[in-house]
Amino acid sequence: MGAARESFSSLFIPGTLALVTAFVGFITLVLIPIPMIRELGITASIGVGYKIITNLIMLPVVASFFRYSRSYALHLEELQAKRG
């Protein structure tokens, strides 16, 4: 639970800024008076919107439901300590 909370809080702002920037970039394609480009901008904006929902909201929530044994957690801590 703590790892999911930590990953969410540390990735939320930079992840949101990157995805919102991409969203705004694709929305500007809607201003171009070519129908195919306009369609592309709308479709890409919807895709980025779904990515915001899945990666920044749903993934940390799902990760919070995983439970690991204490021995597995200690093993991971040992591995992390060996790496430096």
C-alpha positions in Angstrom: 0.0 0.0 0.0 2.8 2.4 0.9 4.7 1.7 -2.4 1.5 2.3 -4.4 0.9 5.6 -2.6 4.6 6.6 -3.0 4.6 5.9 -6.7 1.4 7.7 -7.2 2.5 10.8 -5.4 5.9 11.0 -7.0 4.7 10.4 -10.6 1.4 12.3 -10.5 2.6 15.9 -11.2 5.3 15.1 -13.9 3.0 12.4 -15.5 0.0 14.7 -15.6 2.1 17.6 -17.0 3.5 15.4 -19.8 0.1 14.0 -20.7 -1.7 17.3 -20.5 0.9 18.8 -22.8 0.4 16.0 -25.3 -3.4 16.5 -25.0 -3.1 20.2 -25.7 -0.9 19.5 -28.6 -3.4 17.2 -30.2 -6.3 19.5 -29.4 -4.5 22.2 -31.4 -4.8 19.9 -34.5 -8.5 20.4 -34.3 -8.0 24.1 -35.3 -6.5 23.0 -38.7 -9.3 23.2 -41.4 -8.4 19.8 -42.9 -11.0 17.2 -41.9 -8.6 14.3 -41.8 -6.2 16.2 -39.5 -9.1 17.3 -37.4 -10.2 13.7 -37.0 -6.7 12.7 -36.1 -6.5 15.4 -33.4 -9.8 14.3 -31.8 -8.8 10.6 -31.8 -5.4 11.2 -30.4 -6.8 13.5 -27.7 -9.3 10.8 -26.6 -6.4 8.3 -26.5 -4.3 10.6 -24.3 -7.4 11.1 -22.0 -7.7 7.3 -21.6 -4.0 7.1 -20.9 -4.3 9.7 -18.1 -7.1 7.7 -16.5 -5.4 4.3 -16.8 -1.8 5.2 -16.0 -2.2 7.9 -13.4 -5.4 6.7 -11.6 -6.2 3.1 -12.2 -2.7 1.6 -12.2 -1.8 2.8 -8.7 -5.3 1.7 -7.4 -4.8 -1.8 -8.8 -1.2 -1.9 -7.4 -2.5 -1.1 -4.0 -4.5 -4.4 -3.9 -1.4 -6.6 -4.3 -0.2 -8.2 -1.1 3.2 -9.8 -0.6 4.6 -11.9 2.3 7.0 -10.4 4.7 9.8 -12.8 3.6 9.4 -11.6 0.0 9.6 -8.0 1.1 12.8 -8.7 3.1 14.3 -10.5 0.1 13.6 -7.4 -2.1 15.1 -5.1 0.5 18.3 -7.3 0.5 18.5 -7.1 -3.3 18.1 -3.4 -3.3 20.8 -3.0 -0.6 23.2 -5.1 -2.7 22.6 -2.9 -5.7 23.7 0.2 -3.8 
